[in-house]
Amino acid sequence: MTSTRTSILFVCVRNGGKSQMAAAIANNYAGDRFEIYSAGTAPGTALNADSVAALAEIGVDMSQGHPKGIDWQLLGGIDQLVILGADAHVELPDGIQPTIERWITDEPSARGIEGIDRMRLIRDDLAARVRGLISQHIDD
């Protein structure tokens, strides 16, 4: 990558919900000040419809996204890697050393909350975390 903008890759397992949501929120919040990407360690085939709907409620569009795997060449130039959840695991090749964070996000389904209500709570958790992450990089 040749850009001087900070690059952030959000990774979850399927890349159909949480990592896509985090990337869409980051793009909406940070605009073109950052390069934002998302990927999955075992990508699914479609976006989570409740994730799309929950973001649309706050004016963020992720409907054009699609699940994708990790681009190892892209990973080599990333400044920040954010791994979402306990189940996603990323083995970094030698010489690749982005700043790494793991976010163990709220999981409302553990409390019996499902569907759009689940995704609203996840959305709000991710939005707060993304704002903190972006602010941290802006303040650096």
C-alpha positions, -999 to 999 in steps of 0.1 A, spaced: 0 0 0 13 35 -8 -12 56 12 -1 76 42 -36 72 57 -40 48 87 -53 15 75 -75 -7 97 -87 -43 90 -117 -56 109 -118 -94 110 -144 -119 123 -152 -154 113 -179 -151 86 -175 -114 75 -212 -112 72 -220 -93 104 -197 -78 130 -166 -70 109 -187 -56 81 -206 -35 106 -174 -22 122 -159 -13 88 -191 5 77 -193 24 110 -156 33 107 -161 45 71 -191 66 81 -174 81 112 -139 86 98 -146 94 62 -116 93 39 -91 99 67 -85 62 70 -84 31 48 -109 7 62 -113 -30 53 -131 -61 66 -126 -98 61 -135 -132 76 -113 -162 86 -140 -185 71 -162 -162 50 -199 -169 47 -219 -164 15 -241 -134 25 -244 -104 48 -265 -108 79 -298 -91 70 -303 -79 106 -269 -63 106 -277 -44 74 -310 -33 88 -296 -22 122 -270 0 105 -296 14 81 -315 26 112 -286 50 120 -280 60 84 -250 37 77 -252 16 45 -234 -17 44 -258 -33 19 -232 -33 -9 -207 -53 11 -200 -90 6 -182 -116 27 -146 -121 18 -115 -138 31 -83 -122 43 -62 -107 16 -27 -116 28 -10 -90 6 -33 -64 21 -26 -76 56 11 -69 50 4 -32 48 -22 -28 75 -15 -5 104 -42 -18 128 -58 -53 129 -90 -56 150 -102 -92 156 -138 -94 166 -150 -121 189 -132 -151 205 -137 -175 176 -117 -156 149 -80 -164 148 -55 -148 125 -20 -163 121 3 -135 110 30 -144 85 66 -135 96 74 -99 91 38 -86 94 34 -66 125 3 -45 126 -10 -32 160 -35 -59 170 -66 -56 192 -92 -83 200 -126 -70 208 -148 -94 227 -180 -77 219 -214 -79 236 -232 -111 226 -269 -105 233 -278 -140 222 -262 -153 254 -290 -134 272 -317 -148 248 -319 -116 227 -321 -125 190 -329 -109 156 -328 -72 150 -328 -65 187 -296 -85 190 -280 -66 161 -290 -32 175 -271 -40 207 -241 -52 188 -242 -22 166 -242 2 196 -213 -17 212 -193 -16 179 -201 20 173 -187 30 207 -156 9 202 -150 22 166 -154 58 177 -128 52 204 -104 35 180 -107 63 154 -103 90 180 -71 73 193 -56 74 159 -66 110 153 -51 120 186 -18 103 178 
